[in-house]
């Protein structure tokens, strides 16, 4: 049986203003290997990602969001 280490994370992300920003983040993060789903909410300044931590890391996800022009709050 192939065991994967699925992770669900919720990140505070600032800089999202509209649905286009949400789509930009969804598209950018979804392109990472191992990402199963991405939800982005500009109203809540939140991005929720489900991913396989054997294929990508939290740092990769944060870096993708930052490279798309947004800020990940700690």
C-alpha positions as CSV (number, residue, x, y, z in Angstrom):
1,X,0.0,0.0,0.0
2,X,1.3,3.4,-0.9
3,X,1.2,5.7,2.2
4,X,1.3,9.4,1.6
5,X,1.7,12.1,4.2
6,X,-1.2,14.4,3.4
7,X,-1.1,17.7,5.2
8,X,-3.8,20.4,5.4
9,X,-2.6,23.9,6.2
10,X,-4.2,27.2,6.7
11,X,-2.2,30.3,6.0
12,X,-2.9,34.0,6.6
13,X,-2.1,35.8,3.3
14,X,-2.4,39.5,2.8
15,X,-2.5,41.4,-0.5
16,X,-5.5,39.5,-2.0
17,X,-8.1,42.1,-3.2
18,X,-10.5,40.2,-5.5
19,X,-11.4,36.9,-7.2
20,X,-8.5,37.4,-9.6
21,X,-6.0,37.4,-6.8
22,X,-7.6,34.3,-5.4
23,X,-7.4,32.6,-8.8
24,X,-3.7,33.7,-9.1
25,X,-2.9,32.0,-5.8
26,X,-4.9,28.9,-6.7
27,X,-3.2,28.5,-10.0
28,X,0.3,29.2,-8.7
29,X,0.0,26.8,-5.7
30,X,-1.9,24.1,-7.7
31,X,1.1,24.0,-10.1
32,X,3.3,22.6,-7.4
33,X,3.8,18.8,-7.4
34,X,1.9,17.1,-4.6
35,X,-0.7,19.8,-4.1
36,X,-4.2,18.3,-4.0
37,X,-6.4,21.3,-3.4
38,X,-6.2,25.0,-2.8
39,X,-8.8,27.4,-1.4
40,X,-8.2,31.1,-1.3
41,X,-10.4,33.8,0.3
42,X,-9.7,37.5,-0.1
43,X,-12.4,38.3,2.4
44,X,-10.7,36.2,5.1
45,X,-7.1,36.7,4.0
46,X,-6.8,32.9,4.1
47,X,-5.4,30.2,1.9
48,X,-6.1,26.5,2.7
49,X,-3.9,23.9,1.0
50,X,-4.0,20.1,1.0
51,X,-0.8,18.6,-0.1
52,X,1.5,15.5,0.1
53,X,4.4,16.5,2.2
54,X,6.5,13.8,0.6
55,X,6.3,15.8,-2.7
56,X,6.3,19.4,-1.7
57,X,6.9,21.4,1.5
58,X,5.3,24.2,3.4
59,X,8.2,26.4,2.4
60,X,7.6,25.6,-1.3
61,X,4.0,26.7,-0.9
62,X,4.8,29.9,1.0
63,X,7.5,30.7,-1.6
64,X,5.0,30.2,-4.4
65,X,2.5,32.6,-2.8
66,X,5.2,35.2,-2.2
67,X,6.5,34.8,-5.8
68,X,2.9,35.5,-7.0
69,X,3.1,38.9,-5.2
70,X,1.4,38.2,-1.9
71,X,2.5,38.1,1.8
72,X,2.3,35.1,4.0
73,X,1.9,36.2,7.6
74,X,3.4,34.2,10.4
